[in-house]
């Protein structure tokens, strides 16, 4: 039986999400959802609540990598 090797999630141009963070590039909403463990709808909700900074590039909504990290670091801790 052939072994299945799961590769890191890649964007259409071949960059991994980690590559985008290293370059402080823009992340699509599905990238932010995959990285954060939330669903796409919850990411949009965080944007609507102004907890996560996002920008429009044409029709696309994007989040800068540094803004995603700031959002993660500012999240409330539960039970600590």
C-alpha positions as CSV (number, residue, x, y, z in Angstrom):
1,X,0.0,0.0,0.0
2,X,1.3,3.4,-0.9
3,X,2.0,5.8,2.0
4,X,0.1,9.1,1.9
5,X,2.2,12.1,2.8
6,X,0.3,15.2,3.7
7,X,2.1,18.3,2.4
8,X,1.7,21.8,3.9
9,X,-1.3,23.9,2.7
10,X,-0.2,25.8,-0.4
11,X,-1.7,28.9,-1.9
12,X,-2.4,29.1,-5.7
13,X,1.1,30.6,-6.4
14,X,2.8,27.9,-4.4
15,X,3.6,29.7,-1.1
16,X,2.8,28.0,2.1
17,X,1.1,30.0,4.8
18,X,4.4,29.9,6.8
19,X,6.1,31.5,3.7
20,X,3.5,34.3,3.7
21,X,4.1,35.0,7.4
22,X,7.9,35.1,6.9
23,X,7.4,37.6,4.1
24,X,4.7,39.6,6.0
25,X,2.5,39.1,3.0
26,X,-1.3,39.3,2.6
27,X,-3.4,36.3,3.6
28,X,-6.7,35.3,2.1
29,X,-9.5,34.7,4.5
30,X,-9.3,30.9,3.9
31,X,-5.6,31.1,4.8
32,X,-6.4,32.9,8.0
33,X,-9.1,30.4,8.8
34,X,-6.8,27.4,8.2
35,X,-4.0,29.0,10.3
36,X,-6.2,30.1,13.2
37,X,-8.3,26.9,13.3
38,X,-11.5,28.9,12.8
39,X,-14.0,28.6,10.0
40,X,-14.2,31.2,7.3
41,X,-17.4,32.6,8.7
42,X,-15.9,33.1,12.1
43,X,-12.9,35.0,10.6
44,X,-15.4,37.3,8.7
45,X,-17.2,37.8,12.1
46,X,-13.9,38.8,13.7
47,X,-13.4,41.4,10.9
48,X,-17.0,42.7,11.3
49,X,-16.5,43.1,15.0
50,X,-13.3,45.1,14.2
51,X,-11.1,42.6,16.2
52,X,-9.2,41.6,13.1
53,X,-7.9,44.2,10.6
54,X,-8.6,43.5,7.0
55,X,-8.3,45.3,3.7
56,X,-10.0,45.1,0.3
57,X,-7.8,44.5,-2.8
58,X,-10.3,44.7,-5.6
59,X,-12.9,42.1,-4.8
60,X,-10.6,40.2,-2.4
61,X,-10.5,40.7,1.4
62,X,-7.1,40.1,2.8
63,X,-5.3,40.3,6.1
64,X,-1.7,41.2,6.6
65,X,0.3,38.6,8.3
66,X,1.4,41.0,11.1
67,X,-2.3,41.9,11.7
68,X,-3.2,38.2,12.0
69,X,-0.4,37.8,14.6
70,X,-1.5,40.9,16.6
71,X,-5.1,39.6,16.5
72,X,-3.9,36.2,17.8
73,X,-1.8,37.7,20.5
74,X,-4.6,40.0,21.7
75,X,-7.1,37.2,22.0
76,X,-8.7,36.7,25.4
77,X,-7.4,33.8,27.5
78,X,-10.0,31.5,29.0
79,X,-9.6,29.7,32.3
80,X,-6.1,30.9,32.9
